[in-house]
Amino acid sequence: MHKTFLRITALALVPFGTAACVSKSEYTKAVQSAEVRYNALEAQNTRLQSDLADSAKRNDELERTLTMKAGELGKTVVDLRQRVSALEDDKTRLAQELTDSNKAREEKVREVSSTYEQMVAKMKGEIDRGQVTISELKGKLTVNVVEAVLFDSGKAEIKQEGLVVLGKVIEILKTVNDKAIRIEGHTDNKPIVGPLTQRYPTNWELSAARAINVARYLQKQGIEPANLSAAGFGEFKTVADNATLEGRAKNRRIEIVLVPKD
């Protein structure tokens, strides 16, 4: 019976030994699993620490950039305000210059108009007889004297009658100090023929000679030569149709033009 008891006891202890072996295996697995999780958490922590350091570095860089940009923006604002102020000053200055320019132009127009009125009053007889026409356009005054008053046909010497007419013009011109005086010679389209071509091969030469002689006479009568110029246009600047006698008569002319000084 004693042997039977020992056998039973041994058999009863077998499950307890088996249970102890199973718990140790599970424990080992649990430890290993915990170590894996721990290592994973350590790796994750290392990554997070690295990310945090990178974020802190980027944050510092952004802070520096923000500070720099704020400084640049402040400087830009100051510069823009200075430019706006300068532009306002320019605007005020240009507005004043425009006002002054308009006043000066209006004054010049009034002066030209006054000269025009004096010319018209002085030469009323010649205007009525159709010997002279006077026009004013955009501040330019033109005295148009027909050829027959100043010159004989084919000649460039001023006739006595022409000198009288020019004398009236000169009286007014002497009062004009801010204008240049341009003498323009014009002809019709009839070509020069015969012996006269030896002296004036074309109408250009004849018109230029007439303009120069008028300019010289104005100089002799006291007009400042620096204000005088002469040009011959021949038949190339017409004011009427050369197909008619009346048109050709109008084209044969001397124009005394008052223009702004250079």
Residue frames as qw, qx, qy, qz and C-alpha x, y, z in Angstrom:
[[0.000, 0.885, 0.466, 0.000, 0.00, 0.00, 0.00],
 [0.326, -0.745, 0.125, 0.568, 2.92, 2.26, 0.70],
 [0.378, -0.075, 0.618, 0.685, 4.17, 1.68, -2.83],
 [0.175, 0.657, 0.668, 0.302, 0.76, 2.48, -4.20],
 [0.166, -0.910, -0.236, 0.298, 0.75, 5.80, -2.35],
 [0.366, -0.519, 0.369, 0.679, 4.16, 6.76, -3.76],
 [0.326, 0.240, 0.708, 0.579, 2.96, 5.90, -7.25],
 [0.039, 0.828, 0.552, 0.094, -0.13, 8.02, -6.82],
 [0.278, -0.834, -0.018, 0.476, 1.92, 10.88, -5.38],
 [0.387, -0.262, 0.532, 0.706, 4.35, 10.74, -8.28],
 [0.217, 0.481, 0.712, 0.464, 1.54, 10.67, -10.75],
 [0.090, -0.894, -0.421, 0.126, -0.08, 13.62, -9.01],
 [0.333, -0.709, 0.159, 0.601, 3.11, 15.66, -9.20],
 [0.508, 0.169, 0.585, 0.609, 3.48, 15.15, -12.95],
 [0.184, 0.823, 0.445, 0.302, 0.95, 17.87, -13.86],
 [0.303, -0.921, -0.021, 0.246, 2.61, 20.37, -11.57],
 [0.535, -0.371, 0.450, 0.611, 5.97, 19.85, -13.25],
 [0.393, 0.440, 0.613, 0.526, 4.40, 20.19, -16.63],
 [0.020, -0.936, -0.345, -0.063, 2.64, 23.42, -15.61],
 [0.419, -0.764, 0.170, 0.460, 5.88, 24.91, -14.39],
 [0.504, -0.062, 0.565, 0.650, 7.56, 24.18, -17.70],
 [0.242, 0.689, 0.561, 0.391, 4.73, 25.82, -19.71],
 [0.191, -0.953, -0.184, 0.146, 4.76, 29.05, -17.60],
 [0.489, -0.552, 0.331, 0.589, 8.51, 29.46, -18.12],
 [0.437, 0.232, 0.619, 0.610, 8.17, 29.19, -21.88],
 [0.077, 0.847, 0.466, 0.243, 5.42, 31.74, -22.00],
 [0.368, -0.858, -0.013, 0.358, 7.41, 34.03, -19.77],
 [0.516, -0.258, 0.455, 0.678, 10.38, 33.78, -22.10],
 [0.291, 0.516, 0.604, 0.533, 8.16, 34.59, -25.04],
 [0.129, -0.931, -0.342, 0.002, 6.66, 37.51, -23.16],
 [0.455, -0.688, 0.173, 0.538, 10.11, 38.82, -22.29],
 [0.455, 0.025, 0.564, 0.688, 11.25, 38.48, -25.87],
 [0.142, 0.726, 0.564, 0.365, 8.11, 40.23, -27.09],
 [0.278, -0.918, -0.170, 0.225, 8.63, 42.98, -24.55],
 [0.499, -0.444, 0.340, 0.662, 12.23, 43.36, -25.71],
 [0.360, 0.363, 0.602, 0.613, 11.06, 43.66, -29.33],
 [0.046, -0.885, -0.425, -0.182, 8.52, 46.30, -28.37],
 [0.449, -0.783, 0.017, 0.429, 11.10, 48.05, -26.23],
 [0.495, -0.162, 0.455, 0.722, 13.61, 48.10, -29.10],
 [0.213, 0.598, 0.583, 0.507, 10.92, 49.34, -31.44],
 [0.222, -0.930, -0.290, 0.033, 9.96, 52.08, -28.99],
 [0.520, -0.581, 0.197, 0.595, 13.64, 52.96, -28.54],
 [0.410, 0.153, 0.542, 0.717, 14.04, 53.25, -32.34],
 [0.021, 0.787, 0.516, 0.336, 10.85, 55.28, -32.56],
 [0.387, -0.862, -0.139, 0.295, 12.04, 57.52, -29.72],
 [0.520, -0.310, 0.341, 0.719, 15.38, 57.99, -31.48],
 [0.262, 0.443, 0.571, 0.639, 13.56, 58.96, -34.69],
 [0.162, -0.885, -0.418, -0.126, 11.27, 61.30, -32.81],
 [0.481, -0.708, 0.033, 0.516, 14.23, 62.90, -31.04],
 [0.438, -0.042, 0.468, 0.767, 15.93, 63.35, -34.43],
 [0.094, 0.656, 0.577, 0.477, 12.73, 64.77, -35.95],
 [0.320, -0.885, -0.293, 0.169, 12.36, 67.09, -32.99],
 [0.486, -0.496, 0.209, 0.688, 15.93, 68.30, -33.40],
 [0.309, 0.244, 0.566, 0.724, 15.33, 68.83, -37.15],
 [0.077, -0.807, -0.530, -0.248, 12.10, 70.69, -36.40],
 [0.408, -0.808, -0.115, 0.410, 13.86, 72.87, -33.85],
 [0.457, -0.227, 0.383, 0.770, 16.60, 73.60, -36.39],
 [0.159, 0.487, 0.603, 0.611, 14.04, 74.48, -39.09],
 [0.237, -0.868, -0.434, 0.037, 12.17, 76.59, -36.59],
 [0.442, -0.631, 0.075, 0.634, 15.35, 78.52, -35.79],
 [0.340, 0.050, 0.526, 0.778, 16.02, 79.02, -39.50],
 [0.006, -0.689, -0.613, -0.387, 12.45, 80.22, -40.04],
 [0.344, -0.841, -0.271, 0.319, 12.77, 82.58, -37.09],
 [0.409, -0.418, 0.273, 0.764, 15.96, 84.03, -38.58],
 [0.212, 0.307, 0.636, 0.676, 14.35, 84.27, -42.03],
 [0.136, -0.811, -0.559, -0.106, 11.28, 85.92, -40.55],
 [0.379, -0.752, -0.079, 0.533, 13.42, 88.42, -38.70],
 [0.359, -0.187, 0.452, 0.795, 15.43, 89.16, -41.85],
 [0.101, 0.500, 0.677, 0.531, 12.31, 89.49, -44.00],
 [0.215, -0.856, -0.442, 0.159, 10.71, 91.75, -41.42],
 [0.363, -0.602, 0.132, 0.698, 13.77, 93.98, -41.57],
 [0.251, 0.065, 0.610, 0.749, 13.76, 93.98, -45.37],
 [0.018, -0.691, -0.674, -0.261, 10.03, 94.72, -45.40],
 [0.274, -0.829, -0.249, 0.419, 10.54, 97.59, -43.00],
 [0.316, -0.399, 0.354, 0.785, 13.30, 98.98, -45.23],
 [0.169, 0.331, 0.721, 0.585, 11.11, 98.50, -48.30],
 [0.102, -0.820, -0.562, 0.028, 8.27, 100.38, -46.66],
 [0.294, -0.735, 0.008, 0.611, 10.62, 103.23, -45.77],
 [0.287, -0.139, 0.566, 0.760, 12.00, 103.28, -49.33],
 [0.093, 0.547, 0.735, 0.390, 8.49, 103.27, -50.82],
 [0.162, -0.867, -0.389, 0.267, 7.42, 106.12, -48.59],
 [0.296, -0.572, 0.246, 0.725, 10.47, 108.09, -49.67],
 [0.222, 0.116, 0.700, 0.668, 9.71, 107.35, -53.34],
 [0.001, -0.741, -0.661, -0.119, 6.08, 108.35, -52.89],
 [0.230, -0.824, -0.147, 0.497, 7.23, 111.58, -51.28],
 [0.289, -0.341, 0.468, 0.762, 9.69, 112.22, -54.12],
 [0.155, 0.380, 0.763, 0.500, 6.97, 111.49, -56.72],
 [0.079, -0.846, -0.506, 0.150, 4.61, 113.88, -54.96],
 [0.253, -0.690, 0.128, 0.666, 7.32, 116.55, -55.09],
 [0.245, -0.049, 0.668, 0.700, 7.86, 115.83, -58.81],
 [0.084, 0.628, 0.743, 0.215, 4.11, 116.00, -59.43],
 [0.135, -0.873, -0.277, 0.378, 3.91, 119.37, -57.70],
 [0.277, -0.521, 0.366, 0.720, 6.95, 120.66, -59.60],
 [0.220, 0.161, 0.759, 0.591, 5.67, 119.44, -62.98],
 [0.041, 0.772, 0.635, 0.005, 2.24, 120.91, -62.33],
 [0.165, -0.831, -0.039, 0.530, 3.88, 124.26, -61.62],
 [0.276, -0.297, 0.585, 0.703, 6.08, 123.96, -64.71],
 [0.193, 0.455, 0.786, 0.370, 3.00, 123.15, -66.80],
 [0.034, -0.877, -0.422, 0.226, 1.20, 126.17, -65.38],
 [0.227, -0.697, 0.236, 0.638, 4.21, 128.38, -66.10],
 [0.298, -0.029, 0.730, 0.614, 4.55, 126.91, -69.60],
 [0.152, 0.666, 0.710, 0.171, 0.88, 127.53, -70.36],
 [0.099, -0.892, -0.186, 0.400, 1.18, 131.09, -69.13],
 [0.276, -0.499, 0.463, 0.678, 4.29, 131.66, -71.26],
 [0.266, 0.242, 0.793, 0.491, 2.58, 130.16, -74.31],
 [0.072, 0.819, 0.568, -0.038, -0.49, 132.28, -73.79],
 [0.182, -0.807, 0.063, 0.558, 1.72, 135.33, -73.46],
 [0.284, -0.235, 0.642, 0.672, 3.50, 134.47, -76.72],
 [0.206, 0.525, 0.771, 0.295, 0.17, 133.96, -78.45],
 [0.027, -0.900, -0.337, 0.274, -0.96, 137.35, -77.20],
 [0.253, -0.627, 0.330, 0.659, 2.27, 138.88, -78.46],
 [0.266, 0.078, 0.764, 0.582, 1.84, 137.29, -81.90],
 [0.108, 0.726, 0.674, 0.080, -1.79, 138.41, -81.99],
 [0.126, -0.860, -0.097, 0.485, -0.71, 141.91, -81.06],
 [0.259, -0.385, 0.554, 0.692, 1.91, 141.89, -83.83],
 [0.234, 0.378, 0.812, 0.378, -0.69, 140.56, -86.25],
 [0.037, 0.857, 0.490, -0.152, -3.12, 143.36, -85.33],
 [0.183, -0.750, 0.178, 0.610, -0.38, 145.97, -85.75],
 [0.290, -0.105, 0.718, 0.624, 0.56, 144.53, -89.15],
 [0.183, 0.593, 0.755, 0.212, -3.03, 144.52, -90.32],
 [0.038, -0.906, -0.278, 0.317, -3.58, 148.09, -89.16],
 [0.266, -0.623, 0.361, 0.641, -0.27, 149.28, -90.65],
 [0.109, -0.160, 0.761, 0.620, -0.79, 147.62, -94.04],
 [0.462, 0.483, 0.610, -0.425, -4.54, 148.06, -94.47],
 [0.430, 0.692, -0.186, -0.549, -4.12, 149.76, -97.83],
 [0.164, 0.431, -0.841, -0.282, -1.89, 147.02, -99.26],
 [0.269, 0.130, 0.934, -0.195, -4.22, 144.35, -97.89],
 [0.489, 0.588, 0.372, -0.525, -7.23, 146.06, -99.46],
 [0.435, 0.674, -0.386, -0.456, -5.44, 146.24, -102.83],
 [0.991, 0.109, 0.050, -0.067, -4.56, 142.53, -102.67],
 [0.429, 0.722, -0.498, 0.215, -0.82, 143.20, -102.57],
 [0.068, 0.354, -0.806, 0.469, -0.32, 141.72, -99.10],
 [0.772, -0.400, -0.361, -0.338, -2.02, 139.02, -97.06],
 [0.045, -0.483, 0.698, -0.526, -1.30, 138.41, -93.40],
 [0.819, -0.248, -0.440, -0.273, -2.09, 135.17, -91.59],
 [0.231, -0.524, 0.670, -0.472, -1.65, 133.85, -88.07],
 [0.899, -0.069, -0.345, -0.262, -1.66, 130.13, -87.31],
 [0.901, -0.319, -0.216, 0.198, -0.51, 128.36, -84.12],
 [0.498, -0.758, 0.098, 0.410, 1.72, 131.21, -83.06],
 [0.522, -0.044, 0.464, 0.714, 3.28, 131.63, -86.53],
 [0.259, 0.812, 0.178, -0.492, 2.75, 134.94, -88.31],
 [0.563, 0.124, 0.568, 0.588, 3.17, 135.11, -92.08],
 [0.234, 0.743, 0.009, -0.627, 3.28, 138.22, -94.25],
 [0.632, 0.261, 0.634, 0.362, 2.71, 137.24, -97.88],
 [0.128, 0.714, -0.129, -0.676, 3.77, 139.87, -100.44],
 [0.807, 0.502, 0.310, 0.008, 2.92, 139.21, -104.09],
 [0.698, -0.025, 0.300, 0.650, 5.83, 139.19, -106.51],
 [0.325, 0.700, 0.345, 0.534, 4.58, 142.10, -108.61],
 [0.300, -0.950, -0.076, -0.046, 4.90, 144.48, -105.68],
 [0.605, -0.666, 0.313, 0.303, 8.54, 143.63, -105.01],
 [0.441, -0.304, 0.650, 0.539, 10.09, 142.49, -108.30],
 [0.545, 0.511, -0.305, -0.590, 9.84, 142.86, -112.03],
 [0.975, 0.143, 0.081, -0.150, 9.44, 139.62, -113.95],
 [0.886, 0.283, -0.162, 0.330, 12.62, 137.54, -113.95],
 [0.212, 0.672, -0.358, 0.613, 14.41, 140.04, -111.68],
 [0.665, -0.372, -0.561, 0.325, 15.65, 139.72, -108.10],
 [0.218, 0.106, -0.223, 0.944, 16.22, 143.45, -107.41],
 [0.034, -0.619, -0.692, 0.369, 13.56, 145.00, -105.15],
 [0.153, 0.633, 0.384, 0.655, 11.49, 147.73, -106.82],
 [0.008, 0.253, -0.281, 0.926, 10.94, 151.12, -105.18],
 [0.649, -0.340, -0.199, -0.650, 7.30, 150.26, -104.60],
 [0.839, -0.173, -0.510, 0.079, 8.44, 147.11, -102.86],
 [0.409, 0.151, -0.485, 0.758, 10.80, 149.04, -100.60],
 [0.340, -0.351, 0.096, -0.868, 7.89, 151.16, -99.40],
 [0.838, -0.279, -0.305, -0.356, 5.88, 148.04, -98.51],
 [0.769, -0.016, -0.508, 0.388, 8.86, 146.43, -96.80],
 [0.119, 0.364, -0.345, 0.857, 9.43, 149.64, -94.82],
 [0.619, -0.404, 0.006, -0.674, 6.02, 149.26, -93.19],
 [0.922, -0.155, -0.354, -0.015, 6.77, 145.63, -92.34],
 [0.580, 0.239, -0.464, 0.626, 10.15, 146.55, -90.89],
 [0.232, -0.512, 0.233, -0.793, 8.61, 149.10, -88.50],
 [0.847, -0.350, -0.006, -0.400, 6.63, 146.27, -86.87],
 [0.906, 0.099, -0.349, 0.215, 9.47, 143.72, -87.05],
 [0.291, 0.498, -0.455, 0.678, 11.74, 146.02, -85.06],
 [0.507, -0.467, 0.297, -0.661, 9.37, 145.68, -82.09],
 [0.974, -0.103, -0.096, -0.178, 9.56, 141.86, -82.15],
 [0.041, -0.740, 0.655, -0.149, 12.50, 140.54, -80.12],
 [0.575, -0.256, 0.750, -0.200, 11.63, 136.93, -79.37],
 [0.840, 0.410, 0.329, -0.135, 11.06, 135.67, -82.91],
 [0.419, -0.242, 0.605, 0.632, 13.26, 134.63, -85.78],
 [0.500, 0.654, 0.037, -0.566, 12.42, 136.05, -89.21],
 [0.548, -0.018, 0.751, 0.367, 12.50, 133.66, -92.16],
 [0.389, 0.580, -0.195, -0.689, 12.29, 135.03, -95.71],
 [0.604, 0.122, 0.777, 0.126, 10.91, 132.51, -98.21],
 [0.258, 0.443, -0.399, -0.760, 10.99, 132.95, -101.99],
 [0.578, 0.270, 0.765, -0.082, 8.41, 131.17, -104.17],
 [0.171, 0.313, -0.495, -0.792, 7.69, 131.07, -107.92],
 [0.839, 0.258, 0.118, -0.464, 5.18, 129.52, -110.32],
 [0.802, -0.096, 0.561, 0.182, 6.08, 126.51, -112.45],
 [0.613, 0.790, -0.005, 0.001, 6.97, 128.39, -115.62],
 [0.826, -0.157, 0.108, 0.530, 10.60, 127.50, -116.44],
 [0.090, -0.831, 0.197, 0.512, 13.19, 130.23, -116.95],
 [0.778, 0.424, 0.358, 0.296, 14.19, 130.53, -120.58],
 [0.389, 0.873, -0.004, 0.295, 16.56, 132.51, -122.76],
 [0.414, 0.549, -0.423, 0.590, 19.62, 134.45, -121.58],
 [0.496, -0.641, 0.233, -0.538, 18.17, 134.72, -118.05],
 [0.975, -0.183, -0.122, -0.017, 19.10, 131.06, -117.48],
 [0.613, 0.424, -0.395, 0.538, 22.75, 132.09, -117.38],
 [0.094, -0.467, 0.435, -0.764, 22.05, 133.94, -114.15],
 [0.598, -0.117, 0.548, -0.573, 19.14, 131.85, -112.81],
 [0.139, 0.153, -0.918, -0.339, 19.23, 128.34, -114.29],
 [0.293, -0.431, -0.841, -0.145, 15.99, 127.37, -112.52],
 [0.364, -0.741, -0.232, -0.515, 13.25, 128.90, -110.39],
 [0.768, -0.479, -0.282, 0.318, 15.14, 127.69, -107.32],
 [0.534, 0.001, -0.039, 0.845, 17.99, 130.10, -107.99],
 [0.050, -0.521, -0.236, -0.819, 15.61, 132.99, -108.77],
 [0.591, -0.686, -0.331, -0.266, 13.48, 132.43, -105.64],
 [0.750, -0.376, -0.226, 0.495, 16.59, 132.12, -103.45],
 [0.381, 0.203, 0.042, 0.901, 18.11, 135.32, -104.86],
 [0.262, -0.631, -0.273, -0.678, 14.90, 137.25, -104.19],
 [0.718, -0.624, -0.308, 0.008, 14.67, 135.92, -100.59],
 [0.688, -0.181, -0.139, 0.689, 18.32, 136.82, -99.93],
 [0.187, 0.393, 0.122, 0.892, 17.88, 140.36, -101.28],
 [0.467, -0.703, -0.274, -0.461, 14.87, 140.93, -99.02],
 [0.788, -0.487, -0.245, 0.286, 16.83, 139.61, -96.02],
 [0.555, 0.060, -0.041, 0.829, 19.74, 141.92, -96.84],
 [0.069, -0.578, -0.186, -0.792, 17.43, 144.89, -97.07],
 [0.653, -0.680, -0.283, -0.175, 15.90, 144.07, -93.66],
 [0.759, -0.278, -0.172, 0.563, 19.42, 143.88, -92.24],
 [0.336, 0.306, 0.069, 0.888, 20.34, 147.29, -93.71],
 [0.310, -0.632, -0.218, -0.676, 17.24, 148.74, -92.09],
 [0.229, -0.534, 0.532, -0.616, 18.33, 147.61, -88.62],
 [0.932, -0.197, -0.046, -0.299, 16.96, 144.07, -88.22],
 [0.470, -0.593, 0.653, 0.010, 19.42, 141.90, -86.31],
 [0.544, 0.436, -0.632, -0.340, 21.04, 139.59, -88.91],
 [0.029, -0.180, 0.957, -0.227, 21.27, 136.74, -86.40],
 [0.488, 0.286, 0.618, -0.546, 17.46, 136.66, -86.45],
 [0.591, 0.558, -0.162, -0.560, 17.28, 136.48, -90.25],
 [0.484, -0.113, 0.823, 0.274, 17.33, 133.53, -92.63],
 [0.511, 0.496, -0.222, -0.666, 16.50, 133.19, -96.32],
 [0.486, -0.008, 0.866, 0.115, 15.35, 130.21, -98.38],
 [0.424, 0.322, -0.403, -0.745, 14.25, 129.62, -101.98],
 [0.597, 0.094, 0.757, -0.248, 11.56, 127.03, -102.67],
 [0.002, -0.071, 0.739, 0.670, 11.12, 127.57, -106.39],
 [0.546, -0.107, -0.354, -0.752, 7.80, 126.23, -107.64],
 [0.464, -0.028, -0.884, 0.051, 7.58, 123.42, -105.09],
 [0.085, -0.362, -0.725, 0.579, 5.43, 124.98, -102.32],
 [0.090, -0.356, -0.479, -0.797, 2.34, 126.20, -104.09],
 [0.183, 0.255, 0.592, -0.743, -0.67, 127.94, -102.57],
 [0.605, 0.502, 0.147, -0.600, -2.78, 127.82, -105.74],
 [0.821, 0.288, 0.474, 0.132, -3.20, 125.92, -108.99],
 [0.250, -0.481, 0.437, 0.718, -0.48, 126.72, -111.55],
 [0.368, 0.368, 0.766, 0.377, -2.90, 125.84, -114.35],
 [0.107, 0.890, 0.423, 0.134, -4.47, 129.33, -114.21],
 [0.318, 0.605, -0.111, 0.721, -3.06, 132.85, -114.51],
 [0.461, -0.733, 0.079, -0.494, -4.56, 133.77, -111.16],
 [0.930, -0.359, -0.008, 0.077, -3.10, 130.68, -109.49],
 [0.759, 0.237, -0.091, 0.600, 0.37, 131.32, -110.89],
 [0.037, 0.724, -0.098, 0.682, 0.21, 134.94, -109.70],
 [0.684, -0.661, 0.079, -0.297, -0.54, 133.76, -106.17],
 [0.951, -0.140, -0.020, 0.275, 2.32, 131.28, -106.23],
 [0.528, 0.446, -0.121, 0.712, 4.83, 134.02, -107.20],
 [0.430, -0.853, -0.113, -0.274, 5.40, 135.54, -103.77],
 [0.329, 0.369, -0.625, 0.604, 7.72, 136.41, -100.90],
 [0.671, -0.614, -0.380, -0.168, 6.70, 135.23, -97.45],
 [0.099, 0.521, -0.545, 0.650, 8.08, 136.86, -94.30],
 [0.767, -0.371, -0.502, -0.148, 7.50, 134.36, -91.51],
 [0.222, -0.630, 0.514, -0.538, 7.91, 134.96, -87.79],
 [0.857, -0.111, -0.501, -0.044, 8.85, 131.70, -86.05],
 [0.695, -0.713, 0.090, 0.024, 10.10, 130.78, -82.56],
 [0.162, 0.785, -0.595, 0.058, 13.83, 131.16, -82.08],
 [0.813, 0.104, -0.565, 0.090, 15.89, 127.96, -81.88]]
